[in-house]
């Protein structure tokens, strides 16, 4: 387990929590009030519950990741899983021979449709401290 645990209070701003997640490279922050656990905030909570309500809209150009991790549609599942593990990513964009985007493959896709064993090994590589 990861220790120590960083927590926030219920009155912490969403922007501050998002900045904390970015700084610590985490996707979940426990919320405590007077030492009592009262909830958690996840990166998904921010995206699905908060972002749609934000009044000012900006383009994605300022926040997008510019170096896109990809794989090829003719690669084996093992090759794709190895790439995910090496890059410590759970998703890759899939390109064809002409560099056209043809899909997205996730670790969940590998587990559900190919091999739970390969997915498990890959997840271990992704979360391994380096």
N, CA, C and O atoms as CSV, one atom per row, in Angstrom:
chain,resi,resn,atom,element,x,y,z
A,1,UNK,N,N,0.825,-1.187,0.000
A,1,UNK,CA,C,0.000,0.000,0.000
A,1,UNK,C,C,0.864,1.242,0.000
A,1,UNK,O,O,2.038,1.209,0.367
A,2,UNK,N,N,0.261,2.326,-0.415
A,2,UNK,CA,C,0.992,3.593,-0.484
A,2,UNK,C,C,0.775,4.358,0.811
A,2,UNK,O,O,-0.360,4.567,1.241
A,3,UNK,N,N,1.885,4.776,1.433
A,3,UNK,CA,C,1.814,5.555,2.654
A,3,UNK,C,C,2.816,6.685,2.556
A,3,UNK,O,O,3.832,6.502,1.886
A,4,UNK,N,N,2.619,7.806,3.152
A,4,UNK,CA,C,1.406,8.221,3.839
A,4,UNK,C,C,0.306,8.586,2.843
A,4,UNK,O,O,0.564,8.776,1.654
A,5,UNK,N,N,-0.911,8.679,3.344
A,5,UNK,CA,C,-2.050,9.017,2.502
A,5,UNK,C,C,-2.286,10.514,2.572
A,5,UNK,O,O,-2.393,11.089,3.656
A,6,UNK,N,N,-2.365,11.135,1.411
A,6,UNK,CA,C,-2.676,12.557,1.335
A,6,UNK,C,C,-4.181,12.711,1.295
A,6,UNK,O,O,-4.848,12.068,0.484
A,7,UNK,N,N,-4.729,13.558,2.164
A,7,UNK,CA,C,-6.175,13.789,2.206
A,7,UNK,C,C,-6.464,15.262,2.005
A,7,UNK,O,O,-5.581,16.112,2.120
A,8,UNK,N,N,-7.720,15.546,1.701
A,8,UNK,CA,C,-8.213,16.920,1.613
A,8,UNK,C,C,-9.453,17.026,2.476
A,8,UNK,O,O,-9.995,16.015,2.925
A,9,UNK,N,N,-9.897,18.235,2.706
A,9,UNK,CA,C,-11.121,18.453,3.474
A,9,UNK,C,C,-12.274,18.709,2.507
A,9,UNK,O,O,-12.041,19.000,1.334
A,10,UNK,N,N,-13.512,18.604,2.985
A,10,UNK,CA,C,-14.652,18.821,2.091
A,10,UNK,C,C,-14.688,20.210,1.452
A,10,UNK,O,O,-15.295,20.381,0.395
A,11,UNK,N,N,-14.052,21.196,2.070
A,11,UNK,CA,C,-14.090,22.546,1.498
A,11,UNK,C,C,-12.922,22.840,0.554
A,11,UNK,O,O,-12.798,23.969,0.080
A,12,UNK,N,N,-12.066,21.859,0.270
A,12,UNK,CA,C,-10.976,22.033,-0.685
A,12,UNK,C,C,-11.567,22.211,-2.085
A,12,UNK,O,O,-12.499,21.501,-2.464
A,13,UNK,N,N,-11.036,23.137,-2.834
A,13,UNK,CA,C,-11.577,23.382,-4.178
A,13,UNK,C,C,-11.257,22.220,-5.117
A,13,UNK,O,O,-10.262,21.516,-4.943
A,14,UNK,N,N,-12.117,22.040,-6.108
A,14,UNK,CA,C,-11.908,20.987,-7.096
A,14,UNK,C,C,-10.604,21.245,-7.849
A,14,UNK,O,O,-9.845,20.312,-8.111
A,15,UNK,N,N,-10.342,22.493,-8.195
A,15,UNK,CA,C,-9.092,22.816,-8.894
A,15,UNK,C,C,-7.873,22.439,-8.056
A,15,UNK,O,O,-6.881,21.938,-8.586
A,16,UNK,N,N,-7.948,22.679,-6.754
A,16,UNK,CA,C,-6.833,22.326,-5.874
A,16,UNK,C,C,-6.641,20.815,-5.813
A,16,UNK,O,O,-5.509,20.333,-5.807
A,17,UNK,N,N,-7.732,20.071,-5.769
A,17,UNK,CA,C,-7.637,18.610,-5.754
A,17,UNK,C,C,-7.049,18.111,-7.073
A,17,UNK,O,O,-6.198,17.221,-7.082
A,18,UNK,N,N,-7.502,18.684,-8.181
A,18,UNK,CA,C,-6.969,18.289,-9.490
A,18,UNK,C,C,-5.469,18.587,-9.566
A,18,UNK,O,O,-4.703,17.776,-10.087
A,19,UNK,N,N,-5.050,19.729,-9.057
A,19,UNK,CA,C,-3.627,20.079,-9.059
A,19,UNK,C,C,-2.833,19.108,-8.180
A,19,UNK,O,O,-1.719,18.718,-8.529
A,20,UNK,N,N,-3.404,18.727,-7.057
A,20,UNK,CA,C,-2.755,17.764,-6.170
A,20,UNK,C,C,-2.612,16.412,-6.856
A,20,UNK,O,O,-1.558,15.782,-6.779
A,21,UNK,N,N,-3.674,15.964,-7.530
A,21,UNK,CA,C,-3.612,14.699,-8.262
A,21,UNK,C,C,-2.522,14.745,-9.319
A,21,UNK,O,O,-1.776,13.782,-9.495
A,22,UNK,N,N,-2.433,15.854,-10.013
A,22,UNK,CA,C,-1.413,16.000,-11.048
A,22,UNK,C,C,-0.017,15.976,-10.438
A,22,UNK,O,O,0.871,15.286,-10.940
A,23,UNK,N,N,0.177,16.718,-9.368
A,23,UNK,CA,C,1.486,16.800,-8.720
A,23,UNK,C,C,1.939,15.438,-8.190
A,23,UNK,O,O,3.104,15.068,-8.337
A,24,UNK,N,N,1.013,14.691,-7.570
A,24,UNK,CA,C,1.358,13.408,-6.953
A,24,UNK,C,C,1.192,12.223,-7.898
A,24,UNK,O,O,1.527,11.092,-7.547
A,25,UNK,N,N,0.672,12.484,-9.099
A,25,UNK,CA,C,0.423,11.432,-10.088
A,25,UNK,C,C,-0.470,10.339,-9.510
A,25,UNK,O,O,-0.137,9.154,-9.536
A,26,UNK,N,N,-1.621,10.777,-8.985
A,26,UNK,CA,C,-2.600,9.861,-8.402
A,26,UNK,C,C,-3.972,10.139,-8.998
A,26,UNK,O,O,-4.193,11.199,-9.584
A,27,UNK,N,N,-4.881,9.205,-8.853
A,27,UNK,CA,C,-6.221,9.370,-9.410
A,27,UNK,C,C,-7.327,9.368,-8.375
A,27,UNK,O,O,-8.506,9.406,-8.726
A,28,UNK,N,N,-6.955,9.323,-7.085
A,28,UNK,CA,C,-7.955,9.311,-6.016
A,28,UNK,C,C,-7.386,10.031,-4.797
A,28,UNK,O,O,-6.217,9.865,-4.449
A,29,UNK,N,N,-8.236,10.834,-4.154
A,29,UNK,CA,C,-7.841,11.544,-2.948
A,29,UNK,C,C,-8.948,11.364,-1.910
A,29,UNK,O,O,-10.098,11.723,-2.163
A,30,UNK,N,N,-8.608,10.808,-0.742
A,30,UNK,CA,C,-9.601,10.687,0.328
A,30,UNK,C,C,-9.974,12.063,0.882
A,30,UNK,O,O,-9.148,12.976,0.919
A,31,UNK,N,N,-11.230,12.195,1.312
A,31,UNK,CA,C,-11.726,13.434,1.904
A,31,UNK,C,C,-12.021,13.147,3.371
A,31,UNK,O,O,-12.782,12.235,3.691
A,32,UNK,N,N,-11.415,13.932,4.260
A,32,UNK,CA,C,-11.656,13.732,5.687
A,32,UNK,C,C,-12.090,15.038,6.330
A,32,UNK,O,O,-11.706,16.127,5.905
A,33,UNK,N,N,-12.898,14.892,7.363
A,33,UNK,CA,C,-13.412,16.035,8.105
A,33,UNK,C,C,-13.164,15.754,9.574
A,33,UNK,O,O,-13.726,14.809,10.129
A,34,UNK,N,N,-12.328,16.563,10.210
A,34,UNK,CA,C,-11.955,16.361,11.613
A,34,UNK,C,C,-11.433,14.957,11.864
A,34,UNK,O,O,-11.758,14.334,12.875
A,35,UNK,N,N,-10.621,14.463,10.937
A,35,UNK,CA,C,-10.017,13.158,11.096
A,35,UNK,C,C,-10.888,11.983,10.694
A,35,UNK,O,O,-10.428,10.842,10.739
A,36,UNK,N,N,-12.119,12.222,10.307
A,36,UNK,CA,C,-13.034,11.161,9.902
A,36,UNK,C,C,-13.132,11.114,8.381
A,36,UNK,O,O,-13.314,12.139,7.724
A,37,UNK,N,N,-13.008,9.916,7.840
A,37,UNK,CA,C,-13.151,9.738,6.397
A,37,UNK,C,C,-14.606,9.981,6.020
A,37,UNK,O,O,-15.508,9.332,6.548
A,38,UNK,N,N,-14.832,10.931,5.092
A,38,UNK,CA,C,-16.202,11.248,4.680
A,38,UNK,C,C,-16.449,10.997,3.199
A,38,UNK,O,O,-17.581,11.111,2.728
A,39,UNK,N,N,-15.391,10.656,2.462
A,39,UNK,CA,C,-15.569,10.380,1.042
A,39,UNK,C,C,-14.248,10.325,0.316
A,39,UNK,O,O,-13.179,10.363,0.925
A,40,UNK,N,N,-14.341,10.233,-1.005
A,40,UNK,CA,C,-13.166,10.280,-1.876
A,40,UNK,C,C,-13.523,11.098,-3.109
A,40,UNK,O,O,-14.689,11.208,-3.488
A,41,UNK,N,N,-12.514,11.658,-3.715
A,41,UNK,CA,C,-12.664,12.329,-5.010
A,41,UNK,C,C,-11.734,11.603,-5.966
A,41,UNK,O,O,-10.556,11.404,-5.668
A,42,UNK,N,N,-12.268,11.205,-7.125
A,42,UNK,CA,C,-11.455,10.546,-8.138
A,42,UNK,C,C,-11.316,11.446,-9.356
A,42,UNK,O,O,-12.061,12.412,-9.523
A,43,UNK,N,N,-10.345,11.112,-10.205
A,43,UNK,CA,C,-10.200,11.863,-11.447
A,43,UNK,C,C,-11.471,11.745,-12.279
A,43,UNK,O,O,-11.852,12.686,-12.975
A,44,UNK,N,N,-12.119,10.601,-12.209
A,44,UNK,CA,C,-13.379,10.412,-12.931
A,44,UNK,C,C,-14.483,11.308,-12.367
A,44,UNK,O,O,-15.284,11.845,-13.131
A,45,UNK,N,N,-14.538,11.477,-11.048
A,45,UNK,CA,C,-15.514,12.395,-10.442
A,45,UNK,C,C,-15.344,13.796,-11.020
A,45,UNK,O,O,-16.325,14.461,-11.355
A,46,UNK,N,N,-14.110,14.234,-11.132
A,46,UNK,CA,C,-13.846,15.581,-11.644
A,46,UNK,C,C,-14.321,15.699,-13.089
A,46,UNK,O,O,-14.959,16.685,-13.460
A,47,UNK,N,N,-14.011,14.700,-13.895
A,47,UNK,CA,C,-14.362,14.754,-15.315
A,47,UNK,C,C,-15.865,14.640,-15.529
A,47,UNK,O,O,-16.420,15.372,-16.348
A,48,UNK,N,N,-16.534,13.749,-14.822
A,48,UNK,CA,C,-17.952,13.505,-15.111
A,48,UNK,C,C,-18.911,14.369,-14.298
A,48,UNK,O,O,-20.029,14.628,-14.744
A,49,UNK,N,N,-18.504,14.812,-13.132
A,49,UNK,CA,C,-19.433,15.581,-12.288
A,49,UNK,C,C,-19.146,17.074,-12.242
A,49,UNK,O,O,-20.066,17.878,-12.097
A,50,UNK,N,N,-17.875,17.452,-12.364
A,50,UNK,CA,C,-17.519,18.857,-12.222
A,50,UNK,C,C,-17.312,19.543,-13.553
A,50,UNK,O,O,-17.888,20.603,-13.800
A,51,UNK,N,N,-16.511,18.965,-14.403
A,51,UNK,CA,C,-16.169,19.619,-15.679
A,51,UNK,C,C,-17.383,20.025,-16.516
A,51,UNK,O,O,-17.382,21.123,-17.071
A,52,UNK,N,N,-18.423,19.184,-16.633
A,52,UNK,CA,C,-19.561,19.600,-17.449
A,52,UNK,C,C,-20.277,20.850,-16.929
A,52,UNK,O,O,-21.024,21.488,-17.672
A,53,UNK,N,N,-20.056,21.200,-15.674
A,53,UNK,CA,C,-20.728,22.361,-15.093
A,53,UNK,C,C,-19.898,23.636,-15.144
A,53,UNK,O,O,-20.398,24.719,-14.839
A,54,UNK,N,N,-18.639,23.509,-15.528
A,54,UNK,CA,C,-17.775,24.679,-15.581
A,54,UNK,C,C,-18.285,25.622,-16.666
A,54,UNK,O,O,-18.546,25.196,-17.791
A,55,UNK,N,N,-18.424,26.880,-16.336
A,55,UNK,CA,C,-19.031,27.856,-17.251
A,55,UNK,C,C,-18.127,28.278,-18.393
A,55,UNK,O,O,-18.589,28.390,-19.529
A,56,UNK,N,N,-16.854,28.513,-18.123
A,56,UNK,CA,C,-15.974,28.954,-19.206
A,56,UNK,C,C,-15.385,27.740,-19.895
A,56,UNK,O,O,-14.917,26.807,-19.244
A,57,UNK,N,N,-15.412,27.760,-21.206
A,57,UNK,CA,C,-14.915,26.631,-21.983
A,57,UNK,C,C,-13.635,27.040,-22.686
A,57,UNK,O,O,-13.539,28.141,-23.228
A,58,UNK,N,N,-12.670,26.168,-22.675
A,58,UNK,CA,C,-11.428,26.407,-23.387
A,58,UNK,C,C,-11.161,25.214,-24.288
A,58,UNK,O,O,-11.750,24.148,-24.107
A,59,UNK,N,N,-10.295,25.387,-25.234
A,59,UNK,CA,C,-9.983,24.289,-26.146
A,59,UNK,C,C,-9.088,23.270,-25.447
A,59,UNK,O,O,-8.452,23.572,-24.438
A,60,UNK,N,N,-9.052,22.072,-25.992
A,60,UNK,CA,C,-8.229,21.017,-25.419
A,60,UNK,C,C,-6.749,21.206,-25.728
A,60,UNK,O,O,-5.908,20.496,-25.176
A,61,UNK,N,N,-6.422,22.148,-26.597
A,61,UNK,CA,C,-5.027,22.354,-26.986
A,61,UNK,C,C,-4.121,22.595,-25.786
A,61,UNK,O,O,-2.961,22.182,-25.793
A,62,UNK,N,N,-4.632,23.251,-24.772
A,62,UNK,CA,C,-3.817,23.568,-23.608
A,62,UNK,C,C,-3.598,22.412,-22.653
A,62,UNK,O,O,-2.672,22.454,-21.843
A,63,UNK,N,N,-4.421,21.385,-22.727
A,63,UNK,CA,C,-4.293,20.281,-21.767
A,63,UNK,C,C,-3.974,18.934,-22.401
A,63,UNK,O,O,-3.673,17.972,-21.694
A,64,UNK,N,N,-4.035,18.855,-23.709
A,64,UNK,CA,C,-3.849,17.545,-24.341
A,64,UNK,C,C,-2.401,17.076,-24.244
A,64,UNK,O,O,-1.471,17.878,-24.160
A,65,UNK,N,N,-2.238,15.773,-24.258
A,65,UNK,CA,C,-0.915,15.164,-24.317
A,65,UNK,C,C,-0.509,15.118,-25.779
A,65,UNK,O,O,-1.225,14.553,-26.606
A,66,UNK,N,N,0.615,15.696,-26.098
A,66,UNK,CA,C,1.014,15.803,-27.498
A,66,UNK,C,C,1.769,14.585,-28.008
A,66,UNK,O,O,1.699,14.276,-29.198
A,67,UNK,N,N,2.473,13.902,-27.155
A,67,UNK,CA,C,3.182,12.703,-27.603
A,67,UNK,C,C,2.247,11.504,-27.386
A,67,UNK,O,O,2.112,10.995,-26.273
A,68,UNK,N,N,1.621,11.078,-28.453
A,68,UNK,CA,C,0.592,10.046,-28.390
A,68,UNK,C,C,1.226,8.666,-28.477
A,68,UNK,O,O,2.029,8.394,-29.370
A,69,UNK,N,N,0.860,7.808,-27.551
A,69,UNK,CA,C,1.362,6.428,-27.555
A,69,UNK,C,C,0.454,5.581,-28.435
A,69,UNK,O,O,-0.767,5.582,-28.274
A,70,UNK,N,N,1.063,4.865,-29.361
A,70,UNK,CA,C,0.290,4.078,-30.318
A,70,UNK,C,C,0.838,2.663,-30.436
A,70,UNK,O,O,1.922,2.342,-29.948
A,71,UNK,N,N,0.052,1.838,-31.099
A,71,UNK,CA,C,0.485,0.513,-31.518
A,71,UNK,C,C,-0.084,0.293,-32.915
A,71,UNK,O,O,-0.829,1.130,-33.425
A,72,UNK,N,N,0.261,-0.818,-33.525
A,72,UNK,CA,C,-0.203,-1.127,-34.879
A,72,UNK,C,C,-1.282,-2.199,-34.836
A,72,UNK,O,O,-1.296,-3.047,-33.944
A,73,UNK,N,N,-2.179,-2.154,-35.802
A,73,UNK,CA,C,-3.275,-3.116,-35.834
A,73,UNK,C,C,-2.830,-4.530,-36.180
A,73,UNK,O,O,-3.606,-5.473,-36.024
A,74,UNK,N,N,-1.599,-4.693,-36.646
A,74,UNK,CA,C,-1.104,-6.036,-36.964
A,74,UNK,C,C,-0.203,-6.611,-35.867
A,74,UNK,O,O,0.348,-7.699,-36.033
A,75,UNK,N,N,-0.049,-5.897,-34.754
A,75,UNK,CA,C,0.755,-6.405,-33.653
A,75,UNK,C,C,-0.029,-7.461,-32.868
A,75,UNK,O,O,-1.260,-7.459,-32.853
A,76,UNK,N,N,0.703,-8.349,-32.228
A,76,UNK,CA,C,0.057,-9.355,-31.376
A,76,UNK,C,C,-0.362,-8.711,-30.060
A,76,UNK,O,O,0.120,-7.640,-29.691
A,77,UNK,N,N,-1.257,-9.379,-29.370
A,77,UNK,CA,C,-1.693,-8.900,-28.055
A,77,UNK,C,C,-0.492,-8.815,-27.117
A,77,UNK,O,O,-0.383,-7.868,-26.337
A,78,UNK,N,N,0.397,-9.779,-27.183
A,78,UNK,CA,C,1.578,-9.766,-26.318
A,78,UNK,C,C,2.449,-8.552,-26.606
A,78,UNK,O,O,2.948,-7.914,-25.678
A,79,UNK,N,N,2.636,-8.226,-27.879
A,79,UNK,CA,C,3.435,-7.052,-28.245
A,79,UNK,C,C,2.784,-5.771,-27.729
A,79,UNK,O,O,3.464,-4.888,-27.207
A,80,UNK,N,N,1.471,-5.675,-27.876
A,80,UNK,CA,C,0.744,-4.495,-27.405
A,80,UNK,C,C,0.843,-4.400,-25.887
A,80,UNK,O,O,1.092,-3.325,-25.342
A,81,UNK,N,N,0.648,-5.521,-25.210
A,81,UNK,CA,C,0.729,-5.547,-23.752
A,81,UNK,C,C,2.129,-5.164,-23.279
A,81,UNK,O,O,2.277,-4.435,-22.298
A,82,UNK,N,N,3.144,-5.649,-23.968
A,82,UNK,CA,C,4.522,-5.281,-23.611
A,82,UNK,C,C,4.738,-3.781,-23.746
A,82,UNK,O,O,5.383,-3.160,-22.902
A,83,UNK,N,N,4.197,-3.207,-24.811
A,83,UNK,CA,C,4.323,-1.755,-25.022
A,83,UNK,C,C,3.612,-0.993,-23.905
A,83,UNK,O,O,4.144,-0.019,-23.373
A,84,UNK,N,N,2.410,-1.440,-23.558
A,84,UNK,CA,C,1.679,-0.805,-22.451
A,84,UNK,C,C,2.511,-0.855,-21.171
A,84,UNK,O,O,2.634,0.143,-20.461
A,85,UNK,N,N,3.074,-2.019,-20.889
A,85,UNK,CA,C,3.883,-2.164,-19.688
A,85,UNK,C,C,5.109,-1.279,-19.710
A,85,UNK,O,O,5.431,-0.630,-18.715
A,86,UNK,N,N,5.799,-1.248,-20.846
A,86,UNK,CA,C,7.000,-0.411,-20.979
A,86,UNK,C,C,6.677,1.071,-20.785
A,86,UNK,O,O,7.433,1.804,-20.147
A,87,UNK,N,N,5.543,1.498,-21.345
A,87,UNK,CA,C,5.153,2.910,-21.285
A,87,UNK,C,C,4.348,3.251,-20.032
A,87,UNK,O,O,4.094,4.420,-19.739
A,88,UNK,N,N,3.946,2.196,-19.290
A,88,UNK,CA,C,3.114,2.360,-18.091
A,88,UNK,C,C,1.792,3.057,-18.430
A,88,UNK,O,O,1.379,4.013,-17.774
A,89,UNK,N,N,1.141,2.535,-19.489
A,89,UNK,CA,C,-0.134,3.077,-19.946
A,89,UNK,C,C,-1.180,1.977,-20.010
A,89,UNK,O,O,-0.854,0.822,-20.284
A,90,UNK,N,N,-2.426,2.327,-19.761
A,90,UNK,CA,C,-3.523,1.365,-19.801
A,90,UNK,C,C,-4.280,1.378,-21.121
A,90,UNK,O,O,-5.138,0.528,-21.361
A,91,UNK,N,N,-3.959,2.351,-21.978
A,91,UNK,CA,C,-4.628,2.458,-23.276
A,91,UNK,C,C,-3.628,2.898,-24.333
A,91,UNK,O,O,-2.714,3.677,-24.064
A,92,UNK,N,N,-3.823,2.381,-25.542
A,92,UNK,CA,C,-3.019,2.809,-26.687
A,92,UNK,C,C,-3.943,3.064,-27.865
A,92,UNK,O,O,-4.940,2.363,-28.041
A,93,UNK,N,N,-3.616,4.061,-28.670
A,93,UNK,CA,C,-4.330,4.281,-29.918
A,93,UNK,C,C,-3.774,3.309,-30.947
A,93,UNK,O,O,-2.569,3.062,-30.991
A,94,UNK,N,N,-4.658,2.758,-31.775
A,94,UNK,CA,C,-4.258,1.752,-32.756
A,94,UNK,C,C,-4.243,2.380,-34.142
A,94,UNK,O,O,-5.234,2.966,-34.578
A,95,UNK,N,N,-3.105,2.253,-34.838
A,95,UNK,CA,C,-2.943,2.800,-36.179
A,95,UNK,C,C,-2.772,1.659,-37.183
A,95,UNK,O,O,-2.260,0.588,-36.855
A,96,UNK,N,N,-3.220,1.924,-38.423
A,96,UNK,CA,C,-2.993,0.937,-39.491
A,96,UNK,C,C,-1.682,1.262,-40.202
A,96,UNK,O,O,-0.948,2.153,-39.774
A,97,UNK,N,N,-1.389,0.554,-41.274
A,97,UNK,CA,C,-0.122,0.721,-42.004
A,97,UNK,C,C,0.035,2.117,-42.598
A,97,UNK,O,O,1.156,2.560,-42.848
A,98,UNK,N,N,-1.085,2.819,-42.828
A,98,UNK,CA,C,-1.042,4.178,-43.373
A,98,UNK,C,C,-1.090,5.242,-42.276
A,98,UNK,O,O,-1.293,6.421,-42.566
A,99,UNK,N,N,-0.908,4.840,-41.038
A,99,UNK,CA,C,-0.960,5.735,-39.881
A,99,UNK,C,C,-2.342,6.342,-39.639
A,99,UNK,O,O,-2.457,7.401,-39.022
A,100,UNK,N,N,-3.389,5.676,-40.123
A,100,UNK,CA,C,-4.749,6.131,-39.852
A,100,UNK,C,C,-5.220,5.505,-38.536
A,100,UNK,O,O,-4.963,4.331,-38.271
A,101,UNK,N,N,-5.901,6.291,-37.730
A,101,UNK,CA,C,-6.450,5.805,-36.470
A,101,UNK,C,C,-7.578,4.820,-36.762
A,101,UNK,O,O,-8.544,5.157,-37.447
A,102,UNK,N,N,-7.448,3.595,-36.234
A,102,UNK,CA,C,-8.476,2.583,-36.477
A,102,UNK,C,C,-9.125,2.070,-35.198
A,102,UNK,O,O,-10.092,1.310,-35.252
A,103,UNK,N,N,-8.593,2.486,-34.042
A,103,UNK,CA,C,-9.191,2.033,-32.793
A,103,UNK,C,C,-8.384,2.448,-31.582
A,103,UNK,O,O,-7.361,3.125,-31.678
A,104,UNK,N,N,-8.889,2.011,-30.430
A,104,UNK,CA,C,-8.214,2.201,-29.158
A,104,UNK,C,C,-8.267,0.856,-28.447
A,104,UNK,O,O,-9.318,0.217,-28.405
A,105,UNK,N,N,-7.148,0.425,-27.890
A,105,UNK,CA,C,-7.131,-0.817,-27.131
A,105,UNK,C,C,-6.783,-0.489,-25.680
A,105,UNK,O,O,-5.864,0.282,-25.403
A,106,UNK,N,N,-7.534,-1.088,-24.768
A,106,UNK,CA,C,-7.299,-0.854,-23.348
A,106,UNK,C,C,-6.864,-2.142,-22.672
A,106,UNK,O,O,-7.014,-3.234,-23.220
A,107,UNK,N,N,-6.337,-1.995,-21.503
A,107,UNK,CA,C,-5.968,-3.159,-20.708
A,107,UNK,C,C,-7.200,-4.010,-20.428
A,107,UNK,O,O,-7.119,-5.237,-20.381
A,108,UNK,N,N,-8.340,-3.352,-20.243
A,108,UNK,CA,C,-9.601,-4.074,-20.044
A,108,UNK,C,C,-9.979,-4.894,-21.260
A,108,UNK,O,O,-10.491,-6.005,-21.119
A,109,UNK,N,N,-9.735,-4.365,-22.460
A,109,UNK,CA,C,-10.005,-5.122,-23.682
A,109,UNK,C,C,-9.174,-6.403,-23.720
A,109,UNK,O,O,-9.665,-7.468,-24.093
A,110,UNK,N,N,-7.911,-6.278,-23.328
A,110,UNK,CA,C,-7.038,-7.453,-23.316
A,110,UNK,C,C,-7.562,-8.478,-22.320
A,110,UNK,O,O,-7.617,-9.670,-22.620
A,111,UNK,N,N,-7.946,-8.013,-21.135
A,111,UNK,CA,C,-8.449,-8.934,-20.111
A,111,UNK,C,C,-9.748,-9.598,-20.547
A,111,UNK,O,O,-9.924,-10.801,-20.353
A,112,UNK,N,N,-10.650,-8.834,-21.130
A,112,UNK,CA,C,-11.969,-9.352,-21.505
A,112,UNK,C,C,-11.955,-10.203,-22.763
A,112,UNK,O,O,-12.687,-11.189,-22.853
A,113,UNK,N,N,-11.126,-9.833,-23.740
A,113,UNK,CA,C,-11.215,-10.460,-25.051
A,113,UNK,C,C,-10.031,-11.329,-25.448
A,113,UNK,O,O,-10.109,-12.056,-26.438
A,114,UNK,N,N,-8.934,-11.269,-24.694
A,114,UNK,CA,C,-7.756,-12.031,-25.103
A,114,UNK,C,C,-7.222,-12.901,-23.973
A,114,UNK,O,O,-7.322,-14.127,-24.032
A,115,UNK,N,N,-6.657,-12.277,-22.948
A,115,UNK,CA,C,-6.004,-13.059,-21.902
A,115,UNK,C,C,-5.961,-12.294,-20.589
A,115,UNK,O,O,-5.327,-11.243,-20.492
A,116,UNK,N,N,-6.638,-12.826,-19.586
A,116,UNK,CA,C,-6.574,-12.219,-18.261
A,116,UNK,C,C,-5.160,-12.296,-17.698
A,116,UNK,O,O,-4.721,-11.396,-16.983
A,117,UNK,N,N,-4.451,-13.371,-18.023
A,117,UNK,CA,C,-3.088,-13.541,-17.537
A,117,UNK,C,C,-2.172,-12.449,-18.088
A,117,UNK,O,O,-1.411,-11.838,-17.338
A,118,UNK,N,N,-2.244,-12.206,-19.392
A,118,UNK,CA,C,-1.421,-11.152,-20.001
A,118,UNK,C,C,-1.803,-9.794,-19.415
A,118,UNK,O,O,-0.933,-8.980,-19.107
A,119,UNK,N,N,-3.103,-9.551,-19.263
A,119,UNK,CA,C,-3.556,-8.280,-18.700
A,119,UNK,C,C,-3.045,-8.095,-17.279
A,119,UNK,O,O,-2.619,-7.002,-16.903
A,120,UNK,N,N,-3.088,-9.158,-16.495
A,120,UNK,CA,C,-2.603,-9.079,-15.122
A,120,UNK,C,C,-1.114,-8.798,-15.044
A,120,UNK,O,O,-0.667,-7.988,-14.232
A,121,UNK,N,N,-0.351,-9.469,-15.891
A,121,UNK,CA,C,1.095,-9.231,-15.930
A,121,UNK,C,C,1.386,-7.785,-16.346
A,121,UNK,O,O,2.265,-7.129,-15.787
A,122,UNK,N,N,0.639,-7.311,-17.328
A,122,UNK,CA,C,0.837,-5.950,-17.826
A,122,UNK,C,C,0.483,-4.938,-16.752
A,122,UNK,O,O,1.201,-3.958,-16.557
A,123,UNK,N,N,-0.623,-5.171,-16.054
A,123,UNK,CA,C,-1.008,-4.250,-14.975
A,123,UNK,C,C,0.085,-4.197,-13.926
A,123,UNK,O,O,0.391,-3.127,-13.401
A,124,UNK,N,N,0.677,-5.343,-13.615
A,124,UNK,CA,C,1.782,-5.362,-12.665
A,124,UNK,C,C,2.937,-4.481,-13.117
A,124,UNK,O,O,3.541,-3.776,-12.308
A,125,UNK,N,N,3.242,-4.521,-14.403
A,125,UNK,CA,C,4.317,-3.684,-14.942
A,125,UNK,C,C,3.938,-2.214,-14.906
A,125,UNK,O,O,4.779,-1.353,-14.647
A,126,UNK,N,N,2.665,-1.929,-15.166
A,126,UNK,CA,C,2.205,-0.538,-15.201
A,126,UNK,C,C,2.315,0.106,-13.820
A,126,UNK,O,O,2.753,1.251,-13.702
A,127,UNK,N,N,1.928,-0.612,-12.794
A,127,UNK,CA,C,1.900,-0.019,-11.453
A,127,UNK,C,C,3.202,-0.195,-10.686
A,127,UNK,O,O,3.353,0.346,-9.591
A,128,UNK,N,N,4.136,-0.941,-11.244
A,128,UNK,CA,C,5.419,-1.179,-10.599
A,128,UNK,C,C,6.170,0.132,-10.407
A,128,UNK,O,O,6.269,0.945,-11.326
A,129,UNK,N,N,6.689,0.323,-9.224
A,129,UNK,CA,C,7.474,1.529,-8.937
A,129,UNK,C,C,8.824,1.411,-9.640
A,129,UNK,O,O,9.509,0.398,-9.497
A,130,UNK,N,N,9.206,2.425,-10.386
A,130,UNK,CA,C,10.484,2.402,-11.111
A,130,UNK,C,C,11.347,3.546,-10.687
A,130,UNK,O,O,12.462,3.697,-11.185
